[in-house]
Amino acid sequence: MSTGKPTYWLTDPGKIPHLIDFFIIKNIPAQYLQIEESHDLNSDETPIHLILSENIIQKESSTVLVNRRTDWESFR
C-alpha cells in the first residue's frame, strides 16, 4: 500500500524519482487504513505514514470520467 507517488527524489535531474516507501498489508481491510505523506523538507525523501484505525475511515471517492457502463458505441 502506498500513495502511488514518488517518495525518493534524486539530485540528478536526468533521473526519474523512485517509489521506495510502501507497506505490505495482509488480512487488514483497506477501509481501516489510510496513507498520509509527510512533507518534511529536510530530506530528499517524502516519508509516508500508515494510519490504522479501529473504525472505518471515510475516504473521498475519486472522480472518474468513465465506468464499466459507459456506452462507447454511442460516442462514435
Summary of the structure (lengths in Angstrom):
residues: 76
radius of gyration: 17.6
end to end distance: 38.0
largest distance: 52.3
contacts: 127
relative contact order: 0.23
helix: 9%
strand: 17%
